[in-house]
Amino acid sequence: MNATHDSALHEKLLESLPETTHHEFIYTFASWALQQYHTTSSIALIKRPRSDLAQLCTEHLDQHLAATYILSDPNYDDPAKFFTTIAYQLASHSPAYAEVLENAVRQNPAVVTKCLEVQFQELILGPLKALSSRGIDPGMGMRKLIIVDGFDGYRCSMRTWKILRIVIKASTEGLPLRWAFFSRKSMDTMCVFGVLDSRATDVCWRVDLEALDNSDTAAGSFLPRVTRTASEKSQELWERCTAAAQQFFDVLL
């Protein structure tokens, strides 16, 4: 479990990381993570300078974390272990999920060595769907947030994009989790979005903190997209959503 935010390996890495200059973003991020205003975005793609920003976000939202994955050493961490690491942490927060996961692994022990798509379907999406179909709450309570940091550190970039595509596709279909990917490289590429339908852009909140440092107009990128849905057709509700988003924008000016 060296990839979790509270591992000894990550603690050692933090000693060499510079302090972030974007402390104000932590509160905007928390508002998105806790769904304090309406947004269809369930995935955050955050480009940031090298810093301890992701760690500060995990500490600020510790009681809401379902899982973390911190790429501390690209020579040690393997993308093939990404979903197994996430599944293990989800199971630690949910006995119901853990039971379904244990049955899945018992029936097919080789699943942990399968390709990324199969791992995700069998270890994460499958157990969550099984519980939902039986009307059982996974029991993770407030723990809906998964934070991933250093995602650009993998030497095999193709597997990195594959993980992103898998998560984004599942989120367009209602995956009940929020994912935040921190990276020093842009993840807003056709490599991710080109193979998905238009709904993919709706579930992703893209933030470029480096651009914010260099341009006043980039402050708007802090805001998740606020979208009117079928259940919110009344003008009053729509105005309230827009005002909430504007409020967060004003704080950043």
N, C-alpha and C positions, 0 to 999 in steps of 0.2 A: 504493500500500500504506500509506496514511496511517492505516488502521484497525487496524494491528497494534500490539502492546504496546511494540515497540521502535522505533516511528516517531519522527521528529523532532517531528511535531505533538503526539504524545502526551507526549513528554518535556517539551515546553513547558507542556502542561496540568498536568502533575504538580506544577509549581512553585506552583500556586495551590490545590492540594488539601490539606486538613488531614490530619494523621497519624491513622490509625485508633486507636481505643481497644479494638479487639478482636483483639489480637495472638494470644491463645490460640486463636482460631477457626482461624487458619492451619493449625495442627497437626491439628485435627479435620478440616478440609477436605482436607488432604493424605492423611489416613488413608482418607477416602472415595475420593479420586481414585485412590489406589494400590491400592484394594480390599484393605486390610489386615484387614478383617473382612467377614463375609458380609452382603451387602445386595442387594436386587433393584433398588435405585435407581441409575439410570444418568444421571439429570438432576438437577442441583441448582438450585433457584430461591431465590436469596438476596436478601432485602430488607435493605439496609444504609444507614446514614447516608452523606452525602457524605464520602468519604475516599479514601485510597490503598490500601484493603484489597485490591482486585482485583489491583492492580499487585504488591503484596507476595506474593500467592498465585502469580502468574505467575513471579516471580523465584525463589520457593521450589521451584517444580515445573518449572523451565525445561527440564530434560532429559526431561520427560514430556509436553511440550506438542506436540500435533498442529497446533494453530492457535489464534489469538486474534483477537478482533474488539473493538476499543475505540471506542465512539462518542465521539470527542473534540469534534466540531463537527456538530450536527444539521443545520446549513445546508449542510454540505459532504457529509456521508455520506448515501448513498441506500440504503434497504432493498433495492432491486433488486440491489445489488452484494454483498449479504451472502453468499449461497452461492457466488458466483464467487470472492470473497476467501478463503473457507474452502477451496474446492477447490484454489486456487492453492497454498496453504500445505501442504495434504495432499500434493500432487504433489511439492513440494520435499523431502519426507521419504521418498517412496516412488517409486523408478524404475518399478516395476511398475504402480502406480496412475497415474503420469504418462503412461505409454504408452497405457493404456486411455482416459484422459481426452483425450489428444491425438487419438486416433482418433475419439472421440465428437464433438469440436469440429470436426474436419476434415470429418466426414460431415454435420454440421449446424452451420455457423458461426453461424447465427442463434440457437442455443440460449442464448447468454449474454444475449440480449435478451428471452427468453421470460418467462412468469409464474414466480413463485417455486416453485410445485409442480413445473413442468417442469424448472427449473434444478436443483432438489434431486434429482429422479429421474435426470436425465441426467448431472449433473456429480459427484454424490456417491454416492447410493445405487446407481445403475447400475454404475459402475466397481467398487465394493466387492463387489457381488453377482457381477459377471462374474469377478472374481478368485477369489472363494469357490467358484463353480461349477466352476472349473478346478483347484481344490485349490491355489491359489497364495496364499501369505501376502503381504498388501500390503507387508510389509517395513518397517513403521513402528516395529517393535520395541516399546519401552516408551511410545512417543508415541501415547497414546489419548485425551488430554484436550484439550478445546476450551473456552477461557474467553472469555465475552462480557461486557463491562462497559458500563454506561450504556445498557442496552437500553431504558429508558423515555424516552430522549432524543429518539427519532424524533418528528417532528411528526405523522406518519401512524400513529396507534396501531393501526388495523385491520391494517396490514401487519406490525406488530410481533407481534400475536396470531397472525397467519397463520403467521409463521415458527415461533413456539412450537408451534403445533398440528402443523405438518409434522414438526418434530423429535421431539415427544413420540410421535406416531403411529408413526414409524419405529423409535423406541426400544422400543416395545411389541412390535415384530416382530423385535427382535434386532439392531439397528444396533450394530456393534462399536466404538462410541465413547462417551466420557463428556462430557457437556455441562454447563457451569456458567454460569448467567445471573445476573449481579449487577445490581441495580436499586434505585432509591430508592422505587419503588412496588411494591405487592404484585402478584405474578403468579399468585397462587392464586385465580383467578376462574372463574366459570362460562363466561366468554368462551372460556377455554382448555379446561376440562374438560367442559363441557356437550355438546360435539360428539363426544366420544370415549367409548370403553367404559370399564368399571371398571378395566381394566389400566393406564390412564393414571395413576391415583393411586398405583399400585404402583411405577412407574418414577421417580417424582418425590420428591426429598428437599427439603422446604420449610423454610427457615430465615428467621426474622424477628429480626434483631439489634436492631432498635429496640425491639421488644417485650421482648427480653431485658434491655435497659437499664432497663425500667420495671416488670418483674415477675420475681420469683424463680422462679415456676412455668414461665416460658418457657424455662428452661435445657433442658428436655426436647426442645425443638425442634431442638437441635443434632444430635440422633441420627437417622441414617438409619433407615428402617424395617428391622427384622430379621425376615425371613420364612422360615418353614419350607417347603422345597421337596420335591418327590417324591424327589429324590436324597439327602435328609437326614432320613430318617424315624427314624433311631436316636436314642434319648433322649440318649445321650452327646453326639452332635454338636449337637443342639438346645440342650443346656445350655451347650455351649461358645460357641455363637453369642450366646446371651442374656448370658452372663458377659462376653463381649467388649464388647457394647454397654453394659452396666452400668459397665464399667471406664472408658469414655470419659465417661459421665455423671458418675461420681464425681470425675473430674479437674476438672470444671467447677464443682463445689460449693465 
